[in-house]
Amino acid sequence: MAASRESERALLLRVARQAMVEHGLEPDFPPAALAEAGSLSDGGSARDGAEHDLRALPWCSIDNDDSRDLDQLTVADAPAGGCTTIRVAVADVSAAVARGSALDRHARTNTTSVYTPPRNFPMLPDRLSTDLTSLNPDVDRLAVVVEIAVGDDGVCGESKVYRALVHNHAKLAYHAVGAWLEGDGPLPAAVAAVPGLAENLKVQDGVAQRLKVHRHDHGALELETVEVRAEFDGDTVGGLAAEKPNRAKDLIEDFMIAANGIVARFLDAHRFPVMRRVVRSPERWQRIVALAGDLGDRLPGEPDAPALNAFLLKRRAADPLRFPDLSLTIIKLLGRGEYVASLPGQAVVGHFALAVTEYTHSTAPNRRYPDLVTQRLVRAALAQQEVPYGRDELGALAAECTLKEDGAQKIERLVRKAAAACLLTRRIGQQFDGVVTGASAKGTWVRIFDPPVEGRVERGQEGLDVGDRVRVRLVHTNPERGFIDFVRL
């Protein structure tokens, strides 16, 4: 009997698992970690360490439609005296994951959850990330709360960080809330079911808009990329869906950026080290200048975030259809983000894209190990305990988290490209318009517009550089290796 043909879903899962091993990540939880997770009891209603009981506030979570690992809740007070107090509650994962435990060792090995089309590979077992340490609806949970007074001008004023007991009154999804906020959809039933939540979300949305405007006025970059999700028809890749900009997603992003900045300043104020998230001044600035020149604009000779953002805003207004492609090009030229450990009083590298100096990652401890490390630092500072990490260890952790994050992103890209290759296998010989997204001695890459897929230019790539428009023909695919090959016309 002939062997059955491997399904596309099974192929993609095999590619994902192999890629994780190649990048030093573990696709499976060690038995010891699973045993630890299974032995934990639900201490969600325990009050140990909670400074405040905030369960009565109309907290809600807003996340992807299918998310089960809920890291944050948000809420806002009614505006008063020219400012609005917002709160971000972050799941207290550090209370359940002890340093040096089997759970911690696995999380430290992977440093992040990995999201691929056939399945996700969470940093922590489901028993924690979707249950005991998830801010699920209708259960009481301990959380680290960041409280911020935001002025009508979008400036973050007085702030506090503390542990509190919280309660998620509504599990909401980006698509439904975003459509409602934008006036394109009805009030979600889960919002209507909680008295006062609709009004609270409107207040949160207003604060988020002010935070965003203030950031961009000070040089934060307005970037818009296309996130593509593979859609399955049974076990076959049936299509690629591009995620559209979403006001609810922007709301959460704006709140998280504000909270991350406050946490970094909180640790500084307590003379604690910080694992900072930085994006250095771009080394390929001259290519960005040339790209702007090709579009009829001028940028300064030295890196200038406000000038770059003004250019981006102008281009978005002039050509909104192609703006995501320009954004992707700029992101690649800016260079990757990285984690850097800094000591109290030490000069720090800022985040060029966000135009901030004080920044860390703190709001997703179920999904990212740097956030768990930061949460342990915050809890030690709150309890007036010794710093839990030495300088050398924190520096090594920062380097390892940067390396593993880079690996995780490569895994996710590979499996997305493998899924795209599965889909495009049926379109070999067709022609597409695209934009060059990478050009180096290693090769030239182009992203076609429809479907939004990236591949390598195998012939005719001479003279092409990042940002150039090009027309190509699809000549070859290899789903197992994630290869999509074009020739320039």
Buried (B, 14 or more C-beta within 10 A) or exposed (E): EEEEEEBBBEBBBBBBBBBBEEBEBBBEBBEEBBEBBEEBEEBBEBEEBBEBEBBEBBBBBBBBEEBBBBBBBBBBBEBEEEBBBBBBBBBBBBBBBEEEBBBBBBBBBBBBBBBBBBBBBBBBBBBBBBBBBBBBBEBBBBBBBBBBBBBEEBEBEEBBBBBBBBBBBBBBBBBBBBBBBEEEEEEBEBBEEBEEBBEBBEBBBBBBBBBBBBBBEBBBBBBBBBEBBBEBEEEEBEEBEEBEEBBBBBBBBBBBBBBBBBBBBBBBEBEBBBBBBBBBBBEBBBBBBBBBEEEEBEBEEEBBBBBBBBBBBBBBEEEEEBBBBBBBBBBBBBBEBBBBBBBEEEEBBBBBBBBBBBBBBBBBBBBBBBBBBBBBBBBBBBEEEEBBBEEEEBBEBBBBBBBBBBBBBEBBBBBBBBBBBBBBBEEEEEEBEBBBBBBEEEEBBBBBBEBBBBBBBBEBBEEBBBBBBBEBBBBBBEBBEBBBBBBBE
